[in-house]
Protein backbone atom coordinates (compact mmCIF):
# COMPACT_ATOMS: atom_id res chain seq x y z
CA UNK A 1 0.00 0.00 0.00
CA UNK A 2 2.85 2.35 0.83
CA UNK A 3 4.52 1.68 -2.52
CA UNK A 4 1.36 2.67 -4.39
CA UNK A 5 1.10 5.93 -2.43
CA UNK A 6 4.80 6.68 -3.02
CA UNK A 7 4.31 6.11 -6.73
CA UNK A 8 1.27 8.42 -6.77
CA UNK A 9 3.23 11.09 -4.91
CA UNK A 10 6.12 10.80 -7.37
CA UNK A 11 3.73 11.09 -10.31
CA UNK A 12 2.05 14.15 -8.76
CA UNK A 13 5.44 15.76 -8.09
CA UNK A 14 6.53 15.23 -11.72
CA UNK A 15 3.25 16.73 -12.98
CA UNK A 16 3.62 19.81 -10.79
CA UNK A 17 7.29 20.24 -11.68
CA UNK A 18 6.32 20.17 -15.37
CA UNK A 19 3.60 22.74 -14.62
CA UNK A 20 6.16 25.05 -13.05
CA UNK A 21 8.36 24.73 -16.13
CA UNK A 22 5.38 25.45 -18.39
CA UNK A 23 4.84 28.74 -16.62
CA UNK A 24 8.29 29.92 -17.68
CA UNK A 25 8.24 28.79 -21.33
CA UNK A 26 5.95 31.48 -22.82
CA UNK A 27 7.80 34.45 -21.27
CA UNK A 28 11.08 32.80 -22.26
CA UNK A 29 9.92 32.57 -25.89
CA UNK A 30 8.92 36.24 -25.73
CA UNK A 31 12.33 37.23 -24.30
CA UNK A 32 14.27 35.21 -26.88
CA UNK A 33 12.15 36.69 -29.68
CA UNK A 34 12.74 40.21 -28.32
CA UNK A 35 16.51 39.85 -28.00
CA UNK A 36 16.88 38.11 -31.35
CA UNK A 37 14.70 40.61 -33.23
CA UNK A 38 16.27 43.75 -31.82
CA UNK A 39 19.79 42.32 -31.87
CA UNK A 40 19.48 41.31 -35.53
CA UNK A 41 18.00 44.70 -36.37
CA UNK A 42 20.86 46.53 -34.68
CA UNK A 43 23.40 44.35 -36.45
CA UNK A 44 21.81 44.73 -39.88
CA UNK A 45 21.36 48.48 -39.51
CA UNK A 46 24.97 48.89 -38.39
CA UNK A 47 26.56 46.65 -41.02
CA UNK A 48 24.06 45.92 -43.78
CA UNK A 49 22.61 47.84 -46.63
CA UNK A 50 19.12 48.36 -47.97
CA UNK A 51 18.89 44.83 -49.37
CA UNK A 52 19.60 43.36 -45.98
CA UNK A 53 16.57 45.11 -44.46
CA UNK A 54 14.18 43.10 -46.64
CA UNK A 55 15.88 39.87 -45.58
CA UNK A 56 15.75 41.02 -41.96
CA UNK A 57 12.00 41.62 -42.22
CA UNK A 58 11.49 38.15 -43.66
CA UNK A 59 13.58 36.58 -40.90
CA UNK A 60 11.79 38.44 -38.12
CA UNK A 61 8.45 37.59 -39.72
CA UNK A 62 9.28 33.88 -39.79
CA UNK A 63 10.60 34.05 -36.22
CA UNK A 64 7.44 35.85 -35.10
CA UNK A 65 5.14 33.26 -36.66
CA UNK A 66 7.18 30.47 -35.07
CA UNK A 67 7.15 32.16 -31.63
CA UNK A 68 3.41 32.82 -31.80
CA UNK A 69 2.73 29.21 -32.81
CA UNK A 70 4.78 27.92 -29.87
CA UNK A 71 3.01 30.25 -27.45
CA UNK A 72 -0.39 29.19 -28.79
CA UNK A 73 0.58 25.54 -28.33
CA UNK A 74 1.67 26.23 -24.74
CA UNK A 75 -1.53 28.21 -24.10
CA UNK A 76 -3.64 25.29 -25.33
CA UNK A 77 -1.84 22.91 -22.98
CA UNK A 78 -2.27 25.34 -20.08
CA UNK A 79 -5.97 25.76 -20.91
CA UNK A 80 -6.43 21.99 -20.81
CA UNK A 81 -4.57 21.84 -17.49
CA UNK A 82 -6.74 24.63 -16.09
CA UNK A 83 -9.69 22.37 -16.98
CA UNK A 84 -12.28 25.10 -16.68
CA UNK A 85 -14.73 23.55 -19.12
CA UNK A 86 -15.05 20.31 -17.19
CA UNK A 87 -15.98 21.57 -13.73
CA UNK A 88 -16.80 25.26 -14.36
CA UNK A 89 -15.00 26.13 -11.15
CA UNK A 90 -13.45 29.59 -11.22
CA UNK A 91 -11.88 29.45 -7.77
CA UNK A 92 -9.21 27.05 -6.60
CA UNK A 93 -9.00 27.94 -2.94
CA UNK A 94 -9.40 24.53 -1.29
CA UNK A 95 -5.67 23.81 -1.31
CA UNK A 96 -5.98 20.32 -2.75
CA UNK A 97 -3.49 18.95 -5.24
CA UNK A 98 -6.10 19.25 -8.01
CA UNK A 99 -6.68 22.91 -7.13
CA UNK A 100 -2.94 23.61 -7.24
CA UNK A 101 -2.67 21.80 -10.58
CA UNK A 102 -5.52 23.86 -12.05
CA UNK A 103 -4.12 27.09 -10.62
CA UNK A 104 -0.76 26.45 -12.28
CA UNK A 105 -2.59 25.87 -15.56
CA UNK A 106 -4.46 29.15 -15.07
CA UNK A 107 -1.24 31.03 -14.37
CA UNK A 108 0.50 29.46 -17.37
CA UNK A 109 -2.45 30.36 -19.62
CA UNK A 110 -2.44 34.00 -18.50
CA UNK A 111 1.33 34.24 -18.99
CA UNK A 112 0.91 32.78 -22.48
CA UNK A 113 -1.67 35.47 -23.31
CA UNK A 114 0.66 38.22 -22.06
CA UNK A 115 3.60 36.70 -23.96
CA UNK A 116 1.55 36.48 -27.16
CA UNK A 117 0.71 40.17 -26.91
CA UNK A 118 4.37 40.95 -26.15
CA UNK A 119 5.60 39.11 -29.24
CA UNK A 120 3.08 40.96 -31.39
CA UNK A 121 4.25 44.32 -30.01
CA UNK A 122 7.92 43.41 -30.47
CA UNK A 123 7.28 42.64 -34.13
CA UNK A 124 5.31 45.83 -34.86
CA UNK A 125 8.37 47.94 -35.73
CA UNK A 126 9.15 45.51 -38.53
CA UNK A 127 5.82 46.35 -40.10
CA UNK A 128 5.86 50.08 -39.37
CA UNK A 129 9.43 51.23 -39.96
CA UNK A 130 10.61 51.66 -43.52
CA UNK A 131 14.31 51.07 -43.00
CA UNK A 132 17.41 51.91 -41.02
CA UNK A 133 18.48 55.45 -40.50
C-alpha positions as CSV (number, residue, x, y, z in Angstrom):
1,X,0.0,0.0,0.0
2,X,2.9,2.3,0.8
3,X,4.5,1.7,-2.5
4,X,1.4,2.7,-4.4
5,X,1.1,5.9,-2.4
6,X,4.8,6.7,-3.0
7,X,4.3,6.1,-6.7
8,X,1.3,8.4,-6.8
9,X,3.2,11.1,-4.9
10,X,6.1,10.8,-7.4
11,X,3.7,11.1,-10.3
12,X,2.1,14.1,-8.8
13,X,5.4,15.8,-8.1
14,X,6.5,15.2,-11.7
15,X,3.3,16.7,-13.0
16,X,3.6,19.8,-10.8
17,X,7.3,20.2,-11.7
18,X,6.3,20.2,-15.4
19,X,3.6,22.7,-14.6
20,X,6.2,25.1,-13.1
21,X,8.4,24.7,-16.1
22,X,5.4,25.4,-18.4
23,X,4.8,28.7,-16.6
24,X,8.3,29.9,-17.7
25,X,8.2,28.8,-21.3
26,X,6.0,31.5,-22.8
27,X,7.8,34.4,-21.3
28,X,11.1,32.8,-22.3
29,X,9.9,32.6,-25.9
30,X,8.9,36.2,-25.7
31,X,12.3,37.2,-24.3
32,X,14.3,35.2,-26.9
33,X,12.2,36.7,-29.7
34,X,12.7,40.2,-28.3
35,X,16.5,39.8,-28.0
36,X,16.9,38.1,-31.4
37,X,14.7,40.6,-33.2
38,X,16.3,43.8,-31.8
39,X,19.8,42.3,-31.9
40,X,19.5,41.3,-35.5
41,X,18.0,44.7,-36.4
42,X,20.9,46.5,-34.7
43,X,23.4,44.4,-36.5
44,X,21.8,44.7,-39.9
45,X,21.4,48.5,-39.5
46,X,25.0,48.9,-38.4
47,X,26.6,46.6,-41.0
48,X,24.1,45.9,-43.8
49,X,22.6,47.8,-46.6
50,X,19.1,48.4,-48.0
51,X,18.9,44.8,-49.4
52,X,19.6,43.4,-46.0
53,X,16.6,45.1,-44.5
54,X,14.2,43.1,-46.6
55,X,15.9,39.9,-45.6
56,X,15.8,41.0,-42.0
57,X,12.0,41.6,-42.2
58,X,11.5,38.2,-43.7
59,X,13.6,36.6,-40.9
60,X,11.8,38.4,-38.1
61,X,8.4,37.6,-39.7
62,X,9.3,33.9,-39.8
63,X,10.6,34.0,-36.2
64,X,7.4,35.8,-35.1
65,X,5.1,33.3,-36.7
66,X,7.2,30.5,-35.1
67,X,7.2,32.2,-31.6
68,X,3.4,32.8,-31.8
69,X,2.7,29.2,-32.8
70,X,4.8,27.9,-29.9
71,X,3.0,30.2,-27.5
72,X,-0.4,29.2,-28.8
73,X,0.6,25.5,-28.3
74,X,1.7,26.2,-24.7
75,X,-1.5,28.2,-24.1
76,X,-3.6,25.3,-25.3
77,X,-1.8,22.9,-23.0
78,X,-2.3,25.3,-20.1
79,X,-6.0,25.8,-20.9
80,X,-6.4,22.0,-20.8
81,X,-4.6,21.8,-17.5
82,X,-6.7,24.6,-16.1
83,X,-9.7,22.4,-17.0
84,X,-12.3,25.1,-16.7
85,X,-14.7,23.5,-19.1
86,X,-15.1,20.3,-17.2
87,X,-16.0,21.6,-13.7
88,X,-16.8,25.3,-14.4
89,X,-15.0,26.1,-11.2
90,X,-13.4,29.6,-11.2
91,X,-11.9,29.5,-7.8
92,X,-9.2,27.1,-6.6
93,X,-9.0,27.9,-2.9
94,X,-9.4,24.5,-1.3
95,X,-5.7,23.8,-1.3
96,X,-6.0,20.3,-2.8
97,X,-3.5,18.9,-5.2
98,X,-6.1,19.2,-8.0
99,X,-6.7,22.9,-7.1
100,X,-2.9,23.6,-7.2
101,X,-2.7,21.8,-10.6
102,X,-5.5,23.9,-12.1
103,X,-4.1,27.1,-10.6
104,X,-0.8,26.4,-12.3
105,X,-2.6,25.9,-15.6
106,X,-4.5,29.1,-15.1
107,X,-1.2,31.0,-14.4
108,X,0.5,29.5,-17.4
109,X,-2.4,30.4,-19.6
110,X,-2.4,34.0,-18.5
111,X,1.3,34.2,-19.0
112,X,0.9,32.8,-22.5
113,X,-1.7,35.5,-23.3
114,X,0.7,38.2,-22.1
115,X,3.6,36.7,-24.0
116,X,1.5,36.5,-27.2
117,X,0.7,40.2,-26.9
118,X,4.4,41.0,-26.1
119,X,5.6,39.1,-29.2
120,X,3.1,41.0,-31.4
121,X,4.3,44.3,-30.0
122,X,7.9,43.4,-30.5
123,X,7.3,42.6,-34.1
124,X,5.3,45.8,-34.9
125,X,8.4,47.9,-35.7
126,X,9.2,45.5,-38.5
127,X,5.8,46.3,-40.1
128,X,5.9,50.1,-39.4
129,X,9.4,51.2,-40.0
130,X,10.6,51.7,-43.5
131,X,14.3,51.1,-43.0
132,X,17.4,51.9,-41.0
133,X,18.5,55.4,-40.5
